[in-house]
Amino acid sequence: MPACQTRPVSDRESPAICAAKGCRAAAIWAVVWNNPKLHAPDREKVWVACDEHKQPLADHLAVRSFLKRVEPLRAAD
């Protein structure tokens, strides 16, 4: 399961790092999910992923029926 990440406080945004355990690659995918037992239907949680870990993270969530969608990660505005 991915490790939790906190965002650094700085003037410049740091690139998103893949949420897969031990991976330090730049994230380019948003794996959007929701645990219906814990979250309201409109609440969305996001794991960010690199190309290599996009599918394994999505599969992990899909098996549990948590996966909502996978989409390209948008840059912060």
Legacy VTK file of the C-alpha trace (Angstrom):
# vtk DataFile Version 3.0
C-alpha trace
ASCII
DATASET POLYDATA
POINTS 77 float
0.000 0.000 0.000
1.340 3.494 -0.751
2.928 5.562 1.934
1.274 8.798 3.012
2.905 11.944 1.737
2.872 15.465 3.043
3.361 18.515 0.882
6.396 20.702 1.601
5.765 24.328 2.425
7.719 26.441 -0.046
7.399 29.129 -2.705
7.833 26.561 -5.479
5.866 23.371 -5.939
7.869 20.161 -5.723
7.076 17.590 -8.373
4.644 14.886 -7.241
6.371 11.620 -6.340
4.815 8.214 -7.021
2.901 6.847 -4.009
4.122 3.258 -4.509
6.234 2.109 -1.594
9.911 2.835 -2.222
9.359 4.545 -5.572
10.877 8.007 -6.036
9.845 8.516 -9.677
7.868 11.538 -10.797
4.127 10.921 -10.713
2.174 11.526 -13.912
-1.089 9.691 -13.099
-3.869 10.306 -10.581
-5.454 7.091 -9.319
-8.774 8.303 -7.896
-10.573 6.163 -5.345
-13.153 6.068 -2.580
-13.874 3.591 0.223
-17.684 3.592 0.367
-17.659 2.184 3.915
-15.723 5.216 5.162
-16.291 8.064 2.709
-19.306 9.906 1.339
-19.928 9.015 -2.352
-18.705 12.419 -3.559
-15.413 12.289 -1.611
-12.430 11.380 -3.736
-9.025 10.287 -2.519
-6.036 10.324 -4.887
-2.869 8.287 -5.084
-0.341 9.662 -7.569
1.623 7.202 -9.682
4.412 6.888 -12.211
3.883 4.873 -15.422
5.367 1.726 -13.858
3.076 1.739 -10.799
-0.159 3.108 -12.302
-1.620 -0.324 -13.047
-0.548 -2.108 -9.837
-2.031 0.694 -7.693
-5.230 0.726 -9.767
-5.477 -3.079 -9.531
-5.017 -2.949 -5.736
-7.983 -0.572 -5.476
-10.123 -2.304 -8.121
-9.971 -5.653 -6.286
-11.537 -3.878 -3.293
-14.081 -2.027 -5.491
-12.536 1.315 -4.437
-11.221 2.466 -7.846
-13.167 5.306 -9.466
-10.870 6.236 -12.360
-7.284 6.801 -13.512
-6.453 10.071 -15.234
-3.398 12.144 -16.142
-2.101 14.146 -13.214
-2.742 17.839 -13.736
-0.143 20.384 -12.766
-1.050 22.691 -9.885
-2.406 26.031 -11.073
LINES 1 78
77 0 1 2 3 4 5 6 7 8 9 10 11 12 13 14 15 16 17 18 19 20 21 22 23 24 25 26 27 28 29 30 31 32 33 34 35 36 37 38 39 40 41 42 43 44 45 46 47 48 49 50 51 52 53 54 55 56 57 58 59 60 61 62 63 64 65 66 67 68 69 70 71 72 73 74 75 76
